Amino acid sequence: MSPADLNDSVTTPPLGPPLDPPLDPRVHPYRGDIAADFLEGRVAAKAFVAGKLRRLGAAFAPVMSKPVFSQFTAGDLQASELLFGEDFTVFEDTGGWSWGQCGHDGYVGYVRSKDLFGNLPAPTHWVSAARSLVFPDNKGEYPATMSLSMTAKVAVETVEGDYAKLLSGGWMFARHLAALGETRPDFVALAQIFTRVPYLWGGRGGMGIDCSGLIQVPLAATGVPVPRDSDQQADAIGEDIPIPEDISALHPGDIVYFPGHVGIHLGAGALLHASSHEMMVATHSLSEVVARMVERHGKGITRVRRL
């Protein structure tokens, strides 16, 4: 397979007045020079274009805040991560980078064009294991060709014995897959599967995971779609719970927010989170995390959300 041609036709209507307050550019695809056609009349841009649906054909790919035309450097920020089979609507393709919007959460960013395909089959299943391998045979005896992480999407052609044949090529262990629409029941148990997975800013499980990814991915597996960033999640998940004086009284599964950080209360004052302090998903004392946040940011728990 090769990436499809992405030559879009562009129209250039007159600029309209900007909104006050402006739309959040993290989830609305617009810049000063170009914007999605469905935002015409809502934002100011020199050109409005129709998007073209593509799917990720790599195991994972960083969604960048800006294109990178040489090697990654310290100033190049990974905003999120796209997983195999996930949709990405492209509004601009230039210099090897496609600017567009993730289908699963609406996040806007840049993905390498070579990893996006217009002919990847529509998915029928999602990866329900923390990680599962794609093999060249239906026995799992040969070296794997790809490793896919939880919530990556695949198109199953047929199932033979224990293995599912993919329309995109290769075989996967069938019990590591769930049909689209099928969900898993226990958000906390799913999140705990990621224990000791490396911390990665913007990660959703491909190479690592960050604190808000540890909320988003397990909740998606339970059928609850949530936004990407922690501040967005704090306004969208469940309902607000008053912060108790005795924080150990929080319920298991409560989602605890701090300045720029989030974790899951496991009960008895334990917090599961993707920790940049230890650079992996770990369980710490909630009071220890609160103290660290107060020392670093002058503030501890900011909000608690309960499903």
Wavefront OBJ file of the C-alpha trace (Angstrom):
o trace
v 0.000 0.000 0.000
v 1.053 3.586 -0.544
v -0.385 6.838 0.824
v -3.144 8.234 -1.349
v -2.726 11.498 -3.224
v -3.964 14.377 -1.074
v -4.187 17.285 -3.536
v -7.132 19.279 -2.194
v -8.938 22.014 -4.046
v -8.892 25.279 -2.092
v -11.381 28.124 -2.049
v -10.562 31.608 -0.779
v -13.627 33.385 0.577
v -13.308 36.782 2.268
v -12.267 36.810 5.900
v -15.009 36.890 8.497
v -14.808 38.363 11.986
v -13.111 36.136 14.588
v -15.197 34.654 17.372
v -14.968 36.051 20.885
v -13.892 33.950 22.691
v -12.089 32.064 19.904
v -12.684 28.365 19.291
v -10.165 26.035 20.921
v -7.614 25.253 18.154
v -6.819 21.918 19.812
v -10.157 20.550 18.594
v -11.090 22.969 15.802
v -8.927 22.734 12.662
v -8.130 26.330 11.788
v -5.060 28.509 11.334
v -4.681 31.984 9.933
v -3.955 30.630 6.462
v -6.266 27.596 6.272
v -9.259 26.061 8.016
v -11.746 23.232 7.637
v -14.677 24.099 5.389
v -17.202 23.365 8.157
v -15.730 26.272 10.142
v -16.427 28.827 7.429
v -18.269 31.769 8.963
v -17.037 30.844 12.445
v -13.312 31.601 12.136
v -11.093 33.895 10.073
v -8.841 32.146 7.549
v -7.506 32.862 4.078
v -8.704 29.517 2.695
v -11.289 26.898 3.645
v -10.838 23.318 2.445
v -12.729 20.045 2.521
v -11.010 17.316 4.514
v -10.002 13.920 3.172
v -10.391 10.858 5.378
v -7.244 8.792 5.922
v -6.318 6.029 8.364
v -3.057 5.361 10.115
v -1.194 2.439 8.539
v 1.705 2.430 11.011
v 1.552 0.832 14.458
v 1.518 4.329 15.969
v 2.524 7.847 14.998
v 3.096 11.037 16.966
v 0.609 13.841 16.458
v 2.843 16.892 16.533
v 2.017 20.484 17.401
v 4.028 21.585 14.365
v 5.751 19.838 11.425
v 9.360 18.754 11.902
v 11.526 18.988 8.795
v 14.723 17.500 10.213
v 15.442 15.482 13.347
v 13.275 15.957 16.406
v 14.708 18.486 18.851
v 13.860 19.670 22.352
v 11.428 22.261 21.018
v 9.320 19.797 19.011
v 6.243 18.946 21.075
v 4.317 15.716 20.645
v 0.729 16.712 21.328
v -0.868 13.273 21.060
v -0.514 9.918 19.361
v -2.452 8.155 16.612
v -2.811 4.362 16.724
v -3.105 1.872 13.861
v -6.397 2.052 11.974
v -7.576 5.283 13.588
v -9.118 7.965 11.381
v -7.359 11.208 10.560
v -8.999 13.865 8.380
v -6.399 15.735 6.330
v -6.871 19.399 5.433
v -3.325 20.100 4.224
v -0.460 17.919 3.016
v 2.860 19.640 2.472
v 6.522 18.874 3.076
v 5.796 15.307 4.158
v 3.399 16.339 6.936
v -0.396 16.233 6.985
v -2.261 18.737 9.113
v -5.660 17.579 10.242
v -7.926 16.185 12.920
v -7.964 12.856 14.785
v -11.217 10.947 14.357
v -11.373 9.413 17.827
v -11.206 12.646 19.859
v -11.109 15.572 17.420
v -7.562 16.568 18.349
v -5.764 18.707 15.756
v -2.120 18.335 14.781
v 0.445 17.139 12.263
v 1.079 13.504 11.273
v 3.690 12.228 8.821
v 1.956 11.806 5.466
v 3.745 8.534 4.700
v 1.905 6.873 7.589
v -1.585 7.856 6.396
v -3.490 5.754 3.865
v -6.621 6.289 1.846
v -7.035 2.596 1.033
v -6.770 1.045 4.492
v -9.919 -1.065 5.081
v -12.561 0.258 7.453
v -11.947 -1.343 10.856
v -14.203 -4.027 12.287
v -12.377 -4.717 15.582
v -10.218 -3.008 18.177
v -7.272 -4.310 20.198
v -8.514 -5.136 23.693
v -5.179 -6.390 25.066
v -2.579 -3.957 26.373
v -0.469 -4.989 23.375
v -0.873 -7.611 20.664
v 1.327 -8.755 17.790
v 0.673 -9.064 14.072
v 2.207 -12.237 12.620
v 2.825 -13.326 9.027
v 1.123 -16.679 9.734
v -1.810 -18.065 11.730
v 0.369 -19.940 14.198
v 2.376 -17.133 15.795
v 5.600 -19.016 15.092
v 7.413 -16.429 12.996
v 8.795 -13.015 13.997
v 6.018 -10.454 14.415
v 5.696 -7.722 11.807
v 3.963 -5.177 14.034
v 2.963 -4.557 17.643
v -0.386 -2.857 18.262
v -1.560 -1.313 21.509
v -4.957 -1.086 23.199
v -7.737 0.583 21.149
v -5.814 0.318 17.856
v -8.274 -0.674 15.124
v -8.061 -3.479 12.542
v -10.226 -4.985 9.809
v -10.763 -8.737 10.234
v -11.314 -10.776 7.065
v -11.818 -14.184 8.655
v -11.010 -16.207 11.775
v -9.238 -19.536 11.545
v -8.780 -21.323 14.840
v -7.169 -18.985 17.355
v -6.091 -16.374 14.806
v -7.821 -13.601 12.885
v -6.689 -12.768 9.366
v -6.486 -9.020 8.728
v -7.588 -7.393 5.487
v -4.507 -5.181 5.717
v -2.261 -8.262 5.921
v -1.071 -10.512 8.726
v -2.702 -12.439 11.545
v -3.535 -11.597 15.152
v -4.529 -13.701 18.135
v -8.320 -13.478 17.941
v -8.910 -13.284 21.679
v -6.908 -10.043 21.773
v -9.555 -8.385 19.590
v -13.067 -7.118 20.269
v -15.697 -6.171 17.712
v -16.379 -2.462 17.298
v -19.125 -1.563 19.739
v -18.090 -4.265 22.201
v -16.717 -2.849 25.439
v -14.891 -3.930 28.562
v -16.442 -3.345 32.002
v -13.706 -2.224 34.414
v -11.988 1.093 33.699
v -9.672 0.859 36.719
v -8.537 -2.702 35.922
v -7.808 -1.684 32.341
v -5.766 1.289 33.507
v -3.760 -0.937 35.863
v -2.701 -3.050 32.861
v -0.472 -0.103 31.911
v 1.508 -0.287 35.170
v 5.228 0.251 34.478
v 4.596 1.315 30.869
v 7.022 4.194 30.142
v 5.835 7.752 30.556
v 5.693 9.613 27.248
v 4.356 13.144 26.839
v 1.511 12.897 24.318
v 1.583 9.083 24.376
v -1.475 6.846 24.163
v 0.271 3.473 24.446
v 2.244 3.092 21.203
v 5.629 3.774 22.764
v 4.445 5.052 26.122
v 1.571 6.906 27.727
v 0.997 10.168 29.538
v -1.303 11.012 32.433
v -4.344 12.019 30.364
v -3.737 9.129 27.950
v -4.010 6.781 30.931
v -7.516 8.159 31.426
v -8.562 8.347 27.778
v -7.522 4.907 26.517
v -9.024 2.704 29.283
v -12.232 4.737 29.276
v -12.495 4.338 25.503
v -12.218 0.574 26.018
v -15.255 0.770 28.322
v -17.191 2.702 25.693
v -16.747 6.148 27.249
v -15.098 8.581 24.810
v -13.342 11.514 26.497
v -11.183 14.409 25.278
v -7.411 14.250 25.061
v -6.023 16.788 27.540
v -6.531 16.793 31.291
v -8.186 20.219 31.411
v -10.668 19.107 28.733
v -11.352 15.863 30.588
v -12.023 17.685 33.855
v -15.012 19.349 32.198
v -16.292 16.236 30.426
v -15.982 13.106 32.580
v -18.741 12.101 34.972
v -19.629 14.718 37.569
v -17.726 16.954 39.966
v -17.288 15.667 43.507
v -16.389 17.996 46.392
v -12.784 17.534 47.448
v -12.986 15.920 50.918
v -10.797 17.057 53.790
v -9.747 13.425 54.209
v -8.605 12.579 50.686
v -8.401 8.880 51.544
v -12.226 8.970 51.646
v -12.359 9.285 47.857
v -13.945 6.320 46.070
v -11.996 3.792 43.984
v -12.174 4.959 40.380
v -12.452 8.655 41.203
v -10.414 10.691 38.736
v -8.230 13.213 40.548
v -6.973 16.378 38.862
v -3.983 18.520 39.781
v -2.338 21.463 38.004
v -1.442 19.915 34.635
v -1.810 16.352 35.891
v -4.412 13.625 36.514
v -4.559 10.199 38.144
v -6.969 7.480 39.256
v -7.736 6.876 42.927
v -7.503 3.142 43.603
v -8.882 3.362 47.138
v -7.189 3.605 50.553
v -5.318 6.737 49.478
v -3.466 5.145 46.531
v -3.161 6.928 43.176
v -2.398 5.283 39.825
v -0.914 7.758 37.362
v 1.548 8.162 34.524
v 4.296 9.792 36.527
v 6.906 12.056 34.964
v 8.620 11.874 38.367
v 9.398 8.170 37.787
v 8.915 8.204 33.985
v 6.414 5.338 34.041
v 2.907 4.424 35.134
v 3.082 3.805 38.867
v 1.001 3.731 42.045
v 1.889 6.258 44.734
v 0.384 7.556 47.920
v -2.140 10.233 46.996
v -0.910 12.396 49.868
v 2.646 12.107 48.506
v 1.514 13.292 45.071
v -0.469 16.153 46.633
v 2.590 17.281 48.592
v 4.751 17.171 45.459
v 2.196 19.211 43.531
v 1.911 21.816 46.285
v 5.696 22.130 46.362
v 5.932 22.410 42.571
v 2.801 24.387 41.692
v 1.536 25.845 44.961
v -1.683 23.844 44.644
v -2.731 20.228 45.225
v -5.995 18.643 44.064
v -7.971 20.977 41.826
v -10.981 18.800 40.962
v -12.348 15.292 41.389
v -14.625 13.661 38.821
v -16.693 10.554 39.468
v -18.110 8.332 36.729
l 1 2 3 4 5 6 7 8 9 10 11 12 13 14 15 16 17 18 19 20 21 22 23 24 25 26 27 28 29 30 31 32 33 34 35 36 37 38 39 40 41 42 43 44 45 46 47 48 49 50 51 52 53 54 55 56 57 58 59 60 61 62 63 64 65 66 67 68 69 70 71 72 73 74 75 76 77 78 79 80 81 82 83 84 85 86 87 88 89 90 91 92 93 94 95 96 97 98 99 100 101 102 103 104 105 106 107 108 109 110 111 112 113 114 115 116 117 118 119 120 121 122 123 124 125 126 127 128 129 130 131 132 133 134 135 136 137 138 139 140 141 142 143 144 145 146 147 148 149 150 151 152 153 154 155 156 157 158 159 160 161 162 163 164 165 166 167 168 169 170 171 172 173 174 175 176 177 178 179 180 181 182 183 184 185 186 187 188 189 190 191 192 193 194 195 196 197 198 199 200 201 202 203 204 205 206 207 208 209 210 211 212 213 214 215 216 217 218 219 220 221 222 223 224 225 226 227 228 229 230 231 232 233 234 235 236 237 238 239 240 241 242 243 244 245 246 247 248 249 250 251 252 253 254 255 256 257 258 259 260 261 262 263 264 265 266 267 268 269 270 271 272 273 274 275 276 277 278 279 280 281 282 283 284 285 286 287 288 289 290 291 292 293 294 295 296 297 298 299 300 301 302 303 304 305 306 307
